[in-house]
Amino acid sequence: MERLGREVEEIKRDLEDILFRGNGRKLDEDAEKLGMLLSKKATVTQVRNIFDRVRRTVYSENDVALLKSKFYYMAARYKGLEPLKEVFSEAIDLILEKGGEEQFRQLKSFFEAVVAYQRYYEERKGGR
């Protein structure tokens, strides 16, 4: 559990580089870390459900703020989504405090990469 917390904290520290500086290397590395964590704790369907909600959201401060509660709800319902909630609620706070539409697009790209890596590691785990 300590390792999990440390990895999540490392990803959270990189969020400004990912969202505000467009650091593609960190986006990719952290998406892989988070995807791997999620593959051990959550199903692809659980992650896709919230990803689809984020992907369909058109930027407005109100709609982005409401997404945070969706992450909390899903993490309460499915404990394996806790790392996702931790990272994305922090990202949403950053966007609302000092970002905008461009940072929300970066968040969507980051989430898309997380989903891809989670699927990859889920498939490897199942031996498919």
LOFI-348567 format. One record per atom (N, C-alpha, C): atom name; chain; residue in one letter; x, y, z. Coordinates in nm, 2 decimals. Example, Ala and Ser with C-alpha at 12.3 -4.5 7.8 and 13.67 -1.06 7.14 Angstrom:
BEGIN
+----+----+----+--------+--------+--------+
! at ! ch ! aa !      X !      Y !      Z !
+----+----+----+--------+--------+--------+
!  N !  A !  a !   1.32 !  -0.57 !   0.78 !
! CA !  A !  a !   1.23 !  -0.45 !   0.78 !
!  C !  A !  a !   1.32 !  -0.33 !   0.78 !
!  N !  A !  s !   1.28 !  -0.22 !   0.71 !
! CA !  A !  s !   1.37 !  -0.11 !   0.71 !
!  C !  A !  s !   1.29 !   0.00 !   0.79 !
+----+----+----+--------+--------+--------+
// end
This chain:
BEGIN
+----+----+----+--------+--------+--------+
! at ! ch ! aa !      X !      Y !      Z !
+----+----+----+--------+--------+--------+
!  N !  A !  m !   0.08 !  -0.12 !   0.00 !
! CA !  A !  m !   0.00 !   0.00 !   0.00 !
!  C !  A !  m !   0.09 !   0.13 !   0.00 !
!  N !  A !  e !   0.20 !   0.12 !   0.07 !
! CA !  A !  e !   0.29 !   0.24 !   0.08 !
!  C !  A !  e !   0.34 !   0.27 !  -0.06 !
!  N !  A !  r !   0.38 !   0.16 !  -0.14 !
! CA !  A !  r !   0.43 !   0.18 !  -0.27 !
!  C !  A !  r !   0.33 !   0.25 !  -0.36 !
!  N !  A !  l !   0.20 !   0.20 !  -0.35 !
! CA !  A !  l !   0.09 !   0.26 !  -0.42 !
!  C !  A !  l !   0.08 !   0.41 !  -0.40 !
!  N !  A !  g !   0.08 !   0.44 !  -0.27 !
! CA !  A !  g !   0.07 !   0.58 !  -0.23 !
!  C !  A !  g !   0.18 !   0.66 !  -0.28 !
!  N !  A !  r !   0.30 !   0.61 !  -0.28 !
! CA !  A !  r !   0.42 !   0.68 !  -0.33 !
!  C !  A !  r !   0.41 !   0.70 !  -0.48 !
!  N !  A !  e !   0.37 !   0.60 !  -0.56 !
! CA !  A !  e !   0.35 !   0.62 !  -0.70 !
!  C !  A !  e !   0.25 !   0.72 !  -0.74 !
!  N !  A !  v !   0.14 !   0.72 !  -0.66 !
! CA !  A !  v !   0.03 !   0.81 !  -0.69 !
!  C !  A !  v !   0.08 !   0.96 !  -0.66 !
!  N !  A !  e !   0.15 !   0.97 !  -0.55 !
! CA !  A !  e !   0.21 !   1.10 !  -0.51 !
!  C !  A !  e !   0.30 !   1.15 !  -0.62 !
!  N !  A !  e !   0.39 !   1.06 !  -0.68 !
! CA !  A !  e !   0.48 !   1.10 !  -0.78 !
!  C !  A !  e !   0.40 !   1.15 !  -0.91 !
!  N !  A !  i !   0.30 !   1.08 !  -0.94 !
! CA !  A !  i !   0.21 !   1.12 !  -1.06 !
!  C !  A !  i !   0.15 !   1.26 !  -1.03 !
!  N !  A !  k !   0.10 !   1.28 !  -0.91 !
! CA !  A !  k !   0.04 !   1.40 !  -0.87 !
!  C !  A !  k !   0.14 !   1.52 !  -0.89 !
!  N !  A !  r !   0.26 !   1.49 !  -0.85 !
! CA !  A !  r !   0.36 !   1.60 !  -0.86 !
!  C !  A !  r !   0.39 !   1.64 !  -1.00 !
!  N !  A !  d !   0.37 !   1.54 !  -1.09 !
! CA !  A !  d !   0.40 !   1.57 !  -1.24 !
!  C !  A !  d !   0.28 !   1.64 !  -1.31 !
!  N !  A !  l !   0.17 !   1.65 !  -1.24 !
! CA !  A !  l !   0.05 !   1.70 !  -1.31 !
!  C !  A !  l !   0.07 !   1.84 !  -1.38 !
!  N !  A !  e !   0.14 !   1.93 !  -1.31 !
! CA !  A !  e !   0.16 !   2.06 !  -1.37 !
!  C !  A !  e !   0.24 !   2.05 !  -1.50 !
!  N !  A !  d !   0.34 !   1.97 !  -1.50 !
! CA !  A !  d !   0.42 !   1.95 !  -1.62 !
!  C !  A !  d !   0.33 !   1.89 !  -1.73 !
!  N !  A !  i !   0.25 !   1.80 !  -1.70 !
! CA !  A !  i !   0.16 !   1.73 !  -1.80 !
!  C !  A !  i !   0.05 !   1.83 !  -1.85 !
!  N !  A !  l !  -0.01 !   1.90 !  -1.76 !
! CA !  A !  l !  -0.13 !   1.98 !  -1.80 !
!  C !  A !  l !  -0.09 !   2.12 !  -1.85 !
!  N !  A !  f !   0.01 !   2.18 !  -1.79 !
! CA !  A !  f !   0.04 !   2.32 !  -1.82 !
!  C !  A !  f !   0.16 !   2.34 !  -1.91 !
!  N !  A !  r !   0.25 !   2.24 !  -1.92 !
! CA !  A !  r !   0.37 !   2.25 !  -2.00 !
!  C !  A !  r !   0.37 !   2.15 !  -2.11 !
!  N !  A !  g !   0.27 !   2.07 !  -2.12 !
! CA !  A !  g !   0.26 !   1.97 !  -2.23 !
!  C !  A !  g !   0.37 !   1.87 !  -2.24 !
!  N !  A !  n !   0.42 !   1.83 !  -2.12 !
! CA !  A !  n !   0.53 !   1.74 !  -2.12 !
!  C !  A !  n !   0.49 !   1.59 !  -2.15 !
!  N !  A !  g !   0.50 !   1.56 !  -2.28 !
! CA !  A !  g !   0.46 !   1.43 !  -2.33 !
!  C !  A !  g !   0.53 !   1.31 !  -2.27 !
!  N !  A !  r !   0.65 !   1.33 !  -2.24 !
! CA !  A !  r !   0.73 !   1.22 !  -2.18 !
!  C !  A !  r !   0.67 !   1.18 !  -2.04 !
!  N !  A !  k !   0.64 !   1.28 !  -1.96 !
! CA !  A !  k !   0.58 !   1.26 !  -1.83 !
!  C !  A !  k !   0.44 !   1.21 !  -1.84 !
!  N !  A !  l !   0.37 !   1.26 !  -1.94 !
! CA !  A !  l !   0.23 !   1.21 !  -1.96 !
!  C !  A !  l !   0.24 !   1.06 !  -1.99 !
!  N !  A !  d !   0.32 !   1.02 !  -2.08 !
! CA !  A !  d !   0.33 !   0.88 !  -2.11 !
!  C !  A !  d !   0.38 !   0.79 !  -2.00 !
!  N !  A !  e !   0.48 !   0.83 !  -1.93 !
! CA !  A !  e !   0.54 !   0.76 !  -1.82 !
!  C !  A !  e !   0.43 !   0.74 !  -1.70 !
!  N !  A !  d !   0.37 !   0.85 !  -1.67 !
! CA !  A !  d !   0.27 !   0.85 !  -1.56 !
!  C !  A !  d !   0.14 !   0.78 !  -1.60 !
!  N !  A !  a !   0.10 !   0.79 !  -1.73 !
! CA !  A !  a !  -0.01 !   0.71 !  -1.77 !
!  C !  A !  a !   0.01 !   0.56 !  -1.76 !
!  N !  A !  e !   0.14 !   0.52 !  -1.80 !
! CA !  A !  e !   0.17 !   0.38 !  -1.79 !
!  C !  A !  e !   0.17 !   0.34 !  -1.64 !
!  N !  A !  k !   0.23 !   0.42 !  -1.55 !
! CA !  A !  k !   0.23 !   0.38 !  -1.41 !
!  C !  A !  k !   0.08 !   0.36 !  -1.36 !
!  N !  A !  l !   0.00 !   0.46 !  -1.39 !
! CA !  A !  l !  -0.14 !   0.46 !  -1.34 !
!  C !  A !  l !  -0.22 !   0.35 !  -1.40 !
!  N !  A !  g !  -0.20 !   0.33 !  -1.53 !
! CA !  A !  g !  -0.26 !   0.22 !  -1.60 !
!  C !  A !  g !  -0.23 !   0.08 !  -1.54 !
!  N !  A !  m !  -0.10 !   0.07 !  -1.51 !
! CA !  A !  m !  -0.05 !  -0.06 !  -1.45 !
!  C !  A !  m !  -0.12 !  -0.08 !  -1.31 !
!  N !  A !  l !  -0.12 !   0.03 !  -1.23 !
! CA !  A !  l !  -0.18 !   0.02 !  -1.10 !
!  C !  A !  l !  -0.33 !  -0.02 !  -1.11 !
!  N !  A !  l !  -0.40 !   0.04 !  -1.20 !
! CA !  A !  l !  -0.54 !   0.02 !  -1.22 !
!  C !  A !  l !  -0.57 !  -0.12 !  -1.27 !
!  N !  A !  s !  -0.48 !  -0.18 !  -1.35 !
! CA !  A !  s !  -0.50 !  -0.31 !  -1.41 !
!  C !  A !  s !  -0.50 !  -0.42 !  -1.29 !
!  N !  A !  k !  -0.44 !  -0.38 !  -1.18 !
! CA !  A !  k !  -0.43 !  -0.47 !  -1.07 !
!  C !  A !  k !  -0.55 !  -0.46 !  -0.97 !
!  N !  A !  k !  -0.62 !  -0.34 !  -0.99 !
! CA !  A !  k !  -0.72 !  -0.31 !  -0.89 !
!  C !  A !  k !  -0.86 !  -0.29 !  -0.94 !
!  N !  A !  a !  -0.88 !  -0.25 !  -1.07 !
! CA !  A !  a !  -1.01 !  -0.22 !  -1.13 !
!  C !  A !  a !  -1.02 !  -0.28 !  -1.26 !
!  N !  A !  t !  -1.15 !  -0.29 !  -1.30 !
! CA !  A !  t !  -1.18 !  -0.35 !  -1.43 !
!  C !  A !  t !  -1.17 !  -0.25 !  -1.54 !
!  N !  A !  v !  -1.15 !  -0.29 !  -1.66 !
! CA !  A !  v !  -1.15 !  -0.20 !  -1.78 !
!  C !  A !  v !  -1.28 !  -0.13 !  -1.79 !
!  N !  A !  t !  -1.39 !  -0.20 !  -1.76 !
! CA !  A !  t !  -1.52 !  -0.14 !  -1.77 !
!  C !  A !  t !  -1.54 !  -0.03 !  -1.67 !
!  N !  A !  q !  -1.49 !  -0.05 !  -1.55 !
! CA !  A !  q !  -1.50 !   0.06 !  -1.45 !
!  C !  A !  q !  -1.43 !   0.18 !  -1.49 !
!  N !  A !  v !  -1.31 !   0.17 !  -1.54 !
! CA !  A !  v !  -1.23 !   0.28 !  -1.58 !
!  C !  A !  v !  -1.29 !   0.34 !  -1.71 !
!  N !  A !  r !  -1.34 !   0.26 !  -1.80 !
! CA !  A !  r !  -1.40 !   0.32 !  -1.93 !
!  C !  A !  r !  -1.53 !   0.40 !  -1.90 !
!  N !  A !  n !  -1.60 !   0.35 !  -1.80 !
! CA !  A !  n !  -1.73 !   0.43 !  -1.76 !
!  C !  A !  n !  -1.70 !   0.57 !  -1.73 !
!  N !  A !  i !  -1.60 !   0.59 !  -1.64 !
! CA !  A !  i !  -1.57 !   0.73 !  -1.60 !
!  C !  A !  i !  -1.49 !   0.80 !  -1.72 !
!  N !  A !  f !  -1.41 !   0.73 !  -1.79 !
! CA !  A !  f !  -1.34 !   0.79 !  -1.90 !
!  C !  A !  f !  -1.44 !   0.84 !  -2.01 !
!  N !  A !  d !  -1.54 !   0.77 !  -2.04 !
! CA !  A !  d !  -1.64 !   0.81 !  -2.13 !
!  C !  A !  d !  -1.71 !   0.94 !  -2.09 !
!  N !  A !  r !  -1.74 !   0.95 !  -1.96 !
! CA !  A !  r !  -1.80 !   1.07 !  -1.90 !
!  C !  A !  r !  -1.71 !   1.19 !  -1.92 !
!  N !  A !  v !  -1.58 !   1.17 !  -1.89 !
! CA !  A !  v !  -1.48 !   1.28 !  -1.90 !
!  C !  A !  v !  -1.47 !   1.32 !  -2.05 !
!  N !  A !  r !  -1.46 !   1.22 !  -2.14 !
! CA !  A !  r !  -1.44 !   1.24 !  -2.28 !
!  C !  A !  r !  -1.56 !   1.32 !  -2.34 !
!  N !  A !  r !  -1.68 !   1.30 !  -2.29 !
! CA !  A !  r !  -1.80 !   1.37 !  -2.34 !
!  C !  A !  r !  -1.82 !   1.51 !  -2.29 !
!  N !  A !  t !  -1.74 !   1.54 !  -2.18 !
! CA !  A !  t !  -1.76 !   1.67 !  -2.11 !
!  C !  A !  t !  -1.70 !   1.78 !  -2.20 !
!  N !  A !  v !  -1.78 !   1.88 !  -2.22 !
! CA !  A !  v !  -1.73 !   2.00 !  -2.29 !
!  C !  A !  v !  -1.69 !   2.10 !  -2.18 !
!  N !  A !  y !  -1.57 !   2.16 !  -2.20 !
! CA !  A !  y !  -1.52 !   2.24 !  -2.09 !
!  C !  A !  y !  -1.61 !   2.36 !  -2.05 !
!  N !  A !  s !  -1.64 !   2.36 !  -1.92 !
! CA !  A !  s !  -1.69 !   2.48 !  -1.85 !
!  C !  A !  s !  -1.65 !   2.45 !  -1.71 !
!  N !  A !  e !  -1.63 !   2.56 !  -1.63 !
! CA !  A !  e !  -1.58 !   2.54 !  -1.49 !
!  C !  A !  e !  -1.68 !   2.45 !  -1.42 !
!  N !  A !  n !  -1.81 !   2.47 !  -1.44 !
! CA !  A !  n !  -1.91 !   2.40 !  -1.37 !
!  C !  A !  n !  -1.90 !   2.25 !  -1.40 !
!  N !  A !  d !  -1.90 !   2.22 !  -1.53 !
! CA !  A !  d !  -1.90 !   2.08 !  -1.57 !
!  C !  A !  d !  -1.77 !   2.01 !  -1.53 !
!  N !  A !  v !  -1.66 !   2.08 !  -1.53 !
! CA !  A !  v !  -1.53 !   2.02 !  -1.48 !
!  C !  A !  v !  -1.54 !   1.99 !  -1.33 !
!  N !  A !  a !  -1.59 !   2.09 !  -1.26 !
! CA !  A !  a !  -1.60 !   2.07 !  -1.11 !
!  C !  A !  a !  -1.69 !   1.95 !  -1.08 !
!  N !  A !  l !  -1.80 !   1.93 !  -1.16 !
! CA !  A !  l !  -1.89 !   1.82 !  -1.13 !
!  C !  A !  l !  -1.82 !   1.69 !  -1.16 !
!  N !  A !  l !  -1.72 !   1.68 !  -1.24 !
! CA !  A !  l !  -1.65 !   1.56 !  -1.27 !
!  C !  A !  l !  -1.58 !   1.51 !  -1.14 !
!  N !  A !  k !  -1.53 !   1.60 !  -1.06 !
! CA !  A !  k !  -1.46 !   1.56 !  -0.94 !
!  C !  A !  k !  -1.55 !   1.48 !  -0.85 !
!  N !  A !  s !  -1.68 !   1.52 !  -0.84 !
! CA !  A !  s !  -1.77 !   1.44 !  -0.76 !
!  C !  A !  s !  -1.79 !   1.30 !  -0.82 !
!  N !  A !  k !  -1.79 !   1.29 !  -0.95 !
! CA !  A !  k !  -1.80 !   1.16 !  -1.02 !
!  C !  A !  k !  -1.69 !   1.07 !  -0.99 !
!  N !  A !  f !  -1.57 !   1.12 !  -0.98 !
! CA !  A !  f !  -1.45 !   1.04 !  -0.94 !
!  C !  A !  f !  -1.47 !   0.99 !  -0.80 !
!  N !  A !  y !  -1.51 !   1.08 !  -0.71 !
! CA !  A !  y !  -1.53 !   1.03 !  -0.57 !
!  C !  A !  y !  -1.64 !   0.93 !  -0.56 !
!  N !  A !  y !  -1.75 !   0.95 !  -0.63 !
! CA !  A !  y !  -1.86 !   0.85 !  -0.63 !
!  C !  A !  y !  -1.81 !   0.71 !  -0.68 !
!  N !  A !  m !  -1.74 !   0.71 !  -0.79 !
! CA !  A !  m !  -1.69 !   0.59 !  -0.85 !
!  C !  A !  m !  -1.59 !   0.52 !  -0.76 !
!  N !  A !  a !  -1.50 !   0.60 !  -0.69 !
! CA !  A !  a !  -1.40 !   0.54 !  -0.60 !
!  C !  A !  a !  -1.47 !   0.48 !  -0.48 !
!  N !  A !  a !  -1.58 !   0.54 !  -0.43 !
! CA !  A !  a !  -1.65 !   0.49 !  -0.32 !
!  C !  A !  a !  -1.72 !   0.36 !  -0.36 !
!  N !  A !  r !  -1.77 !   0.35 !  -0.48 !
! CA !  A !  r !  -1.84 !   0.23 !  -0.53 !
!  C !  A !  r !  -1.74 !   0.12 !  -0.56 !
!  N !  A !  y !  -1.63 !   0.16 !  -0.62 !
! CA !  A !  y !  -1.53 !   0.06 !  -0.66 !
!  C !  A !  y !  -1.39 !   0.10 !  -0.60 !
!  N !  A !  k !  -1.35 !   0.03 !  -0.50 !
! CA !  A !  k !  -1.23 !   0.07 !  -0.42 !
!  C !  A !  k !  -1.10 !   0.07 !  -0.51 !
!  N !  A !  g !  -1.10 !  -0.01 !  -0.61 !
! CA !  A !  g !  -0.99 !  -0.01 !  -0.70 !
!  C !  A !  g !  -0.96 !   0.11 !  -0.78 !
!  N !  A !  l !  -1.06 !   0.20 !  -0.78 !
! CA !  A !  l !  -1.05 !   0.33 !  -0.86 !
!  C !  A !  l !  -0.99 !   0.44 !  -0.77 !
!  N !  A !  e !  -0.95 !   0.41 !  -0.65 !
! CA !  A !  e !  -0.90 !   0.51 !  -0.56 !
!  C !  A !  e !  -0.78 !   0.58 !  -0.62 !
!  N !  A !  p !  -0.68 !   0.51 !  -0.68 !
! CA !  A !  p !  -0.56 !   0.59 !  -0.73 !
!  C !  A !  p !  -0.61 !   0.68 !  -0.84 !
!  N !  A !  l !  -0.71 !   0.64 !  -0.92 !
! CA !  A !  l !  -0.76 !   0.73 !  -1.03 !
!  C !  A !  l !  -0.82 !   0.85 !  -0.97 !
!  N !  A !  k !  -0.90 !   0.84 !  -0.87 !
! CA !  A !  k !  -0.97 !   0.95 !  -0.80 !
!  C !  A !  k !  -0.86 !   1.04 !  -0.74 !
!  N !  A !  e !  -0.76 !   0.99 !  -0.68 !
! CA !  A !  e !  -0.66 !   1.07 !  -0.62 !
!  C !  A !  e !  -0.59 !   1.16 !  -0.72 !
!  N !  A !  v !  -0.55 !   1.10 !  -0.84 !
! CA !  A !  v !  -0.48 !   1.18 !  -0.94 !
!  C !  A !  v !  -0.57 !   1.27 !  -1.01 !
!  N !  A !  f !  -0.69 !   1.23 !  -1.05 !
! CA !  A !  f !  -0.77 !   1.32 !  -1.13 !
!  C !  A !  f !  -0.85 !   1.42 !  -1.05 !
!  N !  A !  s !  -0.87 !   1.40 !  -0.92 !
! CA !  A !  s !  -0.93 !   1.51 !  -0.84 !
!  C !  A !  s !  -0.83 !   1.62 !  -0.82 !
!  N !  A !  e !  -0.70 !   1.58 !  -0.81 !
! CA !  A !  e !  -0.59 !   1.68 !  -0.80 !
!  C !  A !  e !  -0.58 !   1.76 !  -0.93 !
!  N !  A !  a !  -0.59 !   1.69 !  -1.04 !
! CA !  A !  a !  -0.58 !   1.75 !  -1.18 !
!  C !  A !  a !  -0.69 !   1.85 !  -1.20 !
!  N !  A !  i !  -0.81 !   1.81 !  -1.16 !
! CA !  A !  i !  -0.93 !   1.90 !  -1.17 !
!  C !  A !  i !  -0.91 !   2.02 !  -1.09 !
!  N !  A !  d !  -0.86 !   2.01 !  -0.96 !
! CA !  A !  d !  -0.84 !   2.12 !  -0.88 !
!  C !  A !  d !  -0.74 !   2.22 !  -0.95 !
!  N !  A !  l !  -0.63 !   2.16 !  -1.01 !
! CA !  A !  l !  -0.53 !   2.25 !  -1.07 !
!  C !  A !  l !  -0.60 !   2.32 !  -1.19 !
!  N !  A !  i !  -0.68 !   2.25 !  -1.27 !
! CA !  A !  i !  -0.74 !   2.32 !  -1.38 !
!  C !  A !  i !  -0.83 !   2.43 !  -1.34 !
!  N !  A !  l !  -0.91 !   2.40 !  -1.23 !
! CA !  A !  l !  -1.00 !   2.50 !  -1.19 !
!  C !  A !  l !  -0.93 !   2.62 !  -1.12 !
!  N !  A !  e !  -0.82 !   2.60 !  -1.06 !
! CA !  A !  e !  -0.74 !   2.71 !  -0.99 !
!  C !  A !  e !  -0.67 !   2.80 !  -1.09 !
!  N !  A !  k !  -0.60 !   2.73 !  -1.19 !
! CA !  A !  k !  -0.52 !   2.82 !  -1.28 !
!  C !  A !  k !  -0.51 !   2.77 !  -1.42 !
!  N !  A !  g !  -0.61 !   2.69 !  -1.46 !
! CA !  A !  g !  -0.60 !   2.64 !  -1.60 !
!  C !  A !  g !  -0.73 !   2.68 !  -1.68 !
!  N !  A !  g !  -0.75 !   2.60 !  -1.78 !
! CA !  A !  g !  -0.87 !   2.63 !  -1.87 !
!  C !  A !  g !  -0.89 !   2.52 !  -1.96 !
!  N !  A !  e !  -0.94 !   2.56 !  -2.08 !
! CA !  A !  e !  -0.98 !   2.46 !  -2.18 !
!  C !  A !  e !  -0.86 !   2.38 !  -2.23 !
!  N !  A !  e !  -0.75 !   2.44 !  -2.25 !
! CA !  A !  e !  -0.63 !   2.37 !  -2.30 !
!  C !  A !  e !  -0.59 !   2.26 !  -2.20 !
!  N !  A !  q !  -0.58 !   2.30 !  -2.07 !
! CA !  A !  q !  -0.54 !   2.20 !  -1.97 !
!  C !  A !  q !  -0.64 !   2.09 !  -1.96 !
!  N !  A !  f !  -0.77 !   2.12 !  -1.98 !
! CA !  A !  f !  -0.87 !   2.01 !  -1.98 !
!  C !  A !  f !  -0.85 !   1.91 !  -2.10 !
!  N !  A !  r !  -0.81 !   1.97 !  -2.21 !
! CA !  A !  r !  -0.78 !   1.88 !  -2.33 !
!  C !  A !  r !  -0.66 !   1.79 !  -2.29 !
!  N !  A !  q !  -0.56 !   1.85 !  -2.22 !
! CA !  A !  q !  -0.44 !   1.77 !  -2.18 !
!  C !  A !  q !  -0.49 !   1.66 !  -2.08 !
!  N !  A !  l !  -0.58 !   1.69 !  -2.00 !
! CA !  A !  l !  -0.63 !   1.59 !  -1.90 !
!  C !  A !  l !  -0.70 !   1.48 !  -1.98 !
!  N !  A !  k !  -0.78 !   1.51 !  -2.08 !
! CA !  A !  k !  -0.84 !   1.41 !  -2.16 !
!  C !  A !  k !  -0.74 !   1.32 !  -2.23 !
!  N !  A !  s !  -0.63 !   1.38 !  -2.28 !
! CA !  A !  s !  -0.53 !   1.30 !  -2.34 !
!  C !  A !  s !  -0.46 !   1.21 !  -2.24 !
!  N !  A !  f !  -0.43 !   1.26 !  -2.13 !
! CA !  A !  f !  -0.37 !   1.18 !  -2.02 !
!  C !  A !  f !  -0.46 !   1.06 !  -1.98 !
!  N !  A !  f !  -0.59 !   1.09 !  -1.97 !
! CA !  A !  f !  -0.68 !   0.98 !  -1.93 !
!  C !  A !  f !  -0.69 !   0.88 !  -2.04 !
!  N !  A !  e !  -0.69 !   0.92 !  -2.17 !
! CA !  A !  e !  -0.69 !   0.83 !  -2.28 !
!  C !  A !  e !  -0.57 !   0.73 !  -2.27 !
!  N !  A !  a !  -0.46 !   0.79 !  -2.24 !
! CA !  A !  a !  -0.33 !   0.71 !  -2.23 !
!  C !  A !  a !  -0.34 !   0.61 !  -2.12 !
!  N !  A !  v !  -0.40 !   0.66 !  -2.00 !
! CA !  A !  v !  -0.42 !   0.57 !  -1.89 !
!  C !  A !  v !  -0.50 !   0.45 !  -1.92 !
!  N !  A !  v !  -0.61 !   0.48 !  -1.99 !
! CA !  A !  v !  -0.71 !   0.37 !  -2.03 !
!  C !  A !  v !  -0.63 !   0.27 !  -2.13 !
!  N !  A !  a !  -0.55 !   0.32 !  -2.22 !
! CA !  A !  a !  -0.48 !   0.23 !  -2.31 !
!  C !  A !  a !  -0.38 !   0.14 !  -2.24 !
!  N !  A !  y !  -0.31 !   0.20 !  -2.14 !
! CA !  A !  y !  -0.21 !   0.12 !  -2.07 !
!  C !  A !  y !  -0.28 !   0.03 !  -1.97 !
!  N !  A !  q !  -0.39 !   0.07 !  -1.91 !
! CA !  A !  q !  -0.46 !  -0.03 !  -1.83 !
!  C !  A !  q !  -0.51 !  -0.15 !  -1.91 !
!  N !  A !  r !  -0.57 !  -0.12 !  -2.03 !
! CA !  A !  r !  -0.61 !  -0.23 !  -2.11 !
!  C !  A !  r !  -0.50 !  -0.32 !  -2.15 !
!  N !  A !  y !  -0.38 !  -0.26 !  -2.18 !
! CA !  A !  y !  -0.27 !  -0.34 !  -2.22 !
!  C !  A !  y !  -0.23 !  -0.44 !  -2.11 !
!  N !  A !  y !  -0.21 !  -0.38 !  -1.98 !
! CA !  A !  y !  -0.17 !  -0.46 !  -1.87 !
!  C !  A !  y !  -0.28 !  -0.56 !  -1.83 !
!  N !  A !  e !  -0.40 !  -0.52 !  -1.84 !
! CA !  A !  e !  -0.51 !  -0.62 !  -1.81 !
!  C !  A !  e !  -0.50 !  -0.74 !  -1.91 !
!  N !  A !  e !  -0.48 !  -0.71 !  -2.03 !
! CA !  A !  e !  -0.47 !  -0.82 !  -2.13 !
!  C !  A !  e !  -0.35 !  -0.91 !  -2.10 !
!  N !  A !  r !  -0.24 !  -0.85 !  -2.07 !
! CA !  A !  r !  -0.12 !  -0.93 !  -2.03 !
!  C !  A !  r !  -0.14 !  -1.02 !  -1.91 !
!  N !  A !  k !  -0.21 !  -0.96 !  -1.81 !
! CA !  A !  k !  -0.24 !  -1.03 !  -1.69 !
!  C !  A !  k !  -0.33 !  -1.16 !  -1.72 !
!  N !  A !  g !  -0.42 !  -1.14 !  -1.81 !
! CA !  A !  g !  -0.51 !  -1.25 !  -1.84 !
!  C !  A !  g !  -0.45 !  -1.35 !  -1.94 !
!  N !  A !  g !  -0.33 !  -1.32 !  -1.98 !
! CA !  A !  g !  -0.27 !  -1.42 !  -2.07 !
!  C !  A !  g !  -0.33 !  -1.42 !  -2.21 !
!  N !  A !  r !  -0.40 !  -1.31 !  -2.25 !
! CA !  A !  r !  -0.46 !  -1.31 !  -2.38 !
!  C !  A !  r !  -0.37 !  -1.25 !  -2.49 !
+----+----+----+--------+--------+--------+
// end
